[in-house]
Amino acid sequence: MITLKKILVPTDFSETSKVAVTYARELASTYHGSVHVVHVLPDASVQPWAFGVEAEVMGLSTPEREKRWKERAHEQMKQLFTEAERQELDVRLVTQVGHPVQQILQYAKDQAVDLIVMGTHGRGTPAPTSGIAFPRNPPMGSVAERVVRQAPCPVLTVRHPEHEFVAP
């Protein structure tokens, strides 16, 4: 029998990632599992260019920038689920700093995740109403490919648009 108690959804807030969240939501509901949503920020001390000129203009130190990006990412992750869904599905919202592939794989191992659901060919997206763009991540397609190869559990990849199995 298949048991999916812990489902990990890496997100870069793209439309493709939102489709992956939809799949994870339905699978967790069906199997009475939990959903772990992870967003990975680049390490600003190693990759200051990843935060763009806007952050430099604001005059924020690296820890302050990182804190601000984490707060924004957390708010965006909260918007992926209603409050009732977050409670029912035991949704965990996590922001990591580092290389996306490494952070996703490490989180999956540390949490003994049963399934990773992720989009392919996603892109970074602007932060809502802030006027400051979220840092660009590498294309999720390349991240997804490497996660599939190295994951400690099955990986379901989804594209957008594609044939949808989950009814709206």
Sequence and secondary structure as in RCSB ss.txt:
>XXXX:A:sequence
MITLKKILVPTDFSETSKVAVTYARELASTYHGSVHVVHVLPDASVQPWAFGVEAEVMGLSTPEREKRWKERAHE
QMKQLFTEAERQELDVRLVTQVGHPVQQILQYAKDQAVDLIVMGTHGRGTPAPTSGIAFPRNPPMGSVAERVVRQ
APCPVLTVRHPEHEFVAP
>XXXX:A:secstr
     EEEEE  SSHHHHHHHHHHHHHHHHHT EEEEEEEE  TTT GGGGHHHHHHTT  HHHHHHHHHHHHHH
HHHTTS HHHHHHTT EEEEEES HHHHHHHHHHHTT SEEEEESS    B TTTSSB      HHHHHHHHHHH
 SS EEEE SSS   S  
